[in-house]
Structures are given as C-alpha cells and as structure tokens.
Amino acid sequence: MRALVCTRLGELDVLDVPWPAPGPGEVVVAVSHIGLNFHDTLVVAGTHVVRPEPPFSPGSEYAGTVVEVGAGVTSVRVGDRVAGNEEYGCAREAVVVRADRVTVLPGHVTDRQAAAILVTYSTAYHALVQRAGLKPGETLAVLGAAGGVGSAAVDVGNLLGARVIAGASTAERANGALRYGAHETFSYGGTDAKAAIKELTGGGADVVFDPVGGAVGEAAVRAVAWAGRYLVVGFASGDIPRVGLNIPLVKGSSVVGVFFGEFVRRARAVHEANLRVIFDWAGAGRLRHRVHDVLPLEDGPRALRDLAAGKVEGKLLLHVTA
C-alpha cells in the first residue's frame, strides 16, 4: 500500500509499505480521507512535543472503513465507517489502531466531514467547554483565526453563544473569519494585539484562544479581562510566550493548557460525548467549517509544505482512492 513517510526529519516521500495486520484489540481501517493540521508540520520537523523517530507517517486524523478486526474486538465490525485520531501515523492507505480509539460515524456524517472536523473542532470544543468554561454572552478572542483550529474555535465559540473577536496575521485573513461567525476582526501584523483586543472587547476578553504563541501571545495574555482565561493551544509562530506570573495575579485570571491528545487518552468518554455534539451540529448543517482543498495522497509533501508556509485557510485534506 502507499503511505506518506517522513524518511528523515524534514523530508517526506510517498512509498510502498506493507499492509498492516491487527493484533488483539486492534482493527485495520482502509482510509478514505486524512485531515492535516499545522502540528503535523512540527512533528515532521522534529519540533513538536511528540517526537517519533523516522521513518514514520505524519497525519493525526483519518476516516474510513473497518476491513479487519483482531481478536477480542466487539465494539466495531468489518464494514463500519469510522474516524479516529492519533498523534501521527495516519497518512497512509490503511492504519492499524486500537479498537477503543475509533468512533463509529453516524449516517449523517460523511468521511470527508469527519476528517475535516475531528481534531480541529474537538480541540476547540474541549478548550472552550472543559478548559475555559465559556459562557453565553462572554467575549472570546481567537488568534490564528484563519487556520484550521482557529477557524473551528470561531465557529464553536459562536455556536456556544459567545461574542467572537477573530485575529489573524493580515486583515484579509482576519476578515475571512467572518464566514465562520466572527463578530469583529483584527489584524496583529504590525499592530498591538493587546490594544486591538481591548478596544474591540471594551476592556478585555473573557477568554483568549491562542494557537499562535510568540510575541502575539505575549500581547494577548495582557488583554484578558478580570477573571479571564488564556488558553495555551499551540505555538504556530515557533516561539513560546514568556509571560510573567504577575499578569494573572493582578487580573485574577488563569493560564490554561490545552493538550488535546492527552485529554483524549485520559478522558475518552468525555471526548466521545464532545464528538456527539459536534456530529449533531454537522448533521444539522450548523458548522461553517471550510475545506481549503482535497488533494491525493501523493501530493502529501506539497500539502504539508503549504501548511508550514501559512498558505492554507481552513482545513486541508488528503484523499485516498480505492
């Protein structure tokens, strides 16, 4: 079978690899769609907190059909359409995974939809609901709002009843967040993010969702309102913010980490409940997610280069043809 493989850190190729066989408690899924995320570029570069040794496949989410089950598996059957997420290893024609880590898809959710929303929307929902406790009527400032997880946070925040302020590196990219339900937008390219957020929120955001980090994150944490919550989601800028603890002290605020992969491992039942809400929204046509492009698996190296270069707005998918 064909697989996108990181042969050396920073280097990708599409290679022929053996078809997987399931062990006890595992299933083999014939993959139809793979969702790519910015953190996949960091895994390939060797700069993510998760650092597998090459050779490995990137790709953290997939959708497809179960084609083989291992001994002891009763939760899914051959023929079930499923989706799942791993830290890496999904950008291939078939994956072998633990049966308790796949979710059987409802009939109203397509494989393409599942691969487009599974990680980004689950991350955003977990961050805003379990970590931030976002309430209707609160103000939510989203950084990196043109990207996959940022645009999902805009959409989820709007569905949860928040007033959403969306920021991006350029005015054009920020304004694109209006299609996801943002109420106001701002650009932090050459602009003080702290001043912009404070002006648009009337003094500070109740919640800041930050997958960007760096200098923008350092400014945004100072724009949190009294008793607000600053969500540490990622560091797409490549730099980790340096924040003095005097800031949360004087604001009575919280700096809250969002480690989606570890959350899924430790609280699978809560994750499944989150997915039911997200899939219900998808089935009702309430999600505004945008698929930037769907490319064949063979174009995986180019797709990840585009992600790393910030050329993608919304979600980028790879498609596996039978």
Sequence and secondary structure as in RCSB ss.txt:
>XXXX:A:sequence
MRALVCTRLGELDVLDVPWPAPGPGEVVVAVSHIGLNFHDTLVVAGTHVVRPEPPFSPGSEYAGTVVEVGAGVTS
VRVGDRVAGNEEYGCAREAVVVRADRVTVLPGHVTDRQAAAILVTYSTAYHALVQRAGLKPGETLAVLGAAGGVG
SAAVDVGNLLGARVIAGASTAERANGALRYGAHETFSYGGTDAKAAIKELTGGGADVVFDPVGGAVGEAAVRAVA
WAGRYLVVGFASGDIPRVGLNIPLVKGSSVVGVFFGEFVRRARAVHEANLRVIFDWAGAGRLRHRVHDVLPLEDG
PRALRDLAAGKVEGKLLLHVTA
>XXXX:A:secstr
 EEEEEEETTEEEEEE       TTEEEEEEEEEEE HHHHHHHHT SSS   SSB   SEEEEEEEEE TT  S
  TT EEEEE SS   BSEEEEEGGGEEE  TTS HHHHHHHHHHHHHHHIIIIIIT   TT EEEESSTTSHHH
HHHHHHHHHTT EEEEEESSHHHHHGGGGGT SEEEE SSS HHHHHHHHHTS EEEEEES  HHHHHHHGGGEE
EEEEEEE   TTS      THHHHHHT EEEE  HHHHHHH HHHHHHHHHHHHHHHHTT     EEEEEEGGGH
HHHHHHHHTT   SEEEEE   
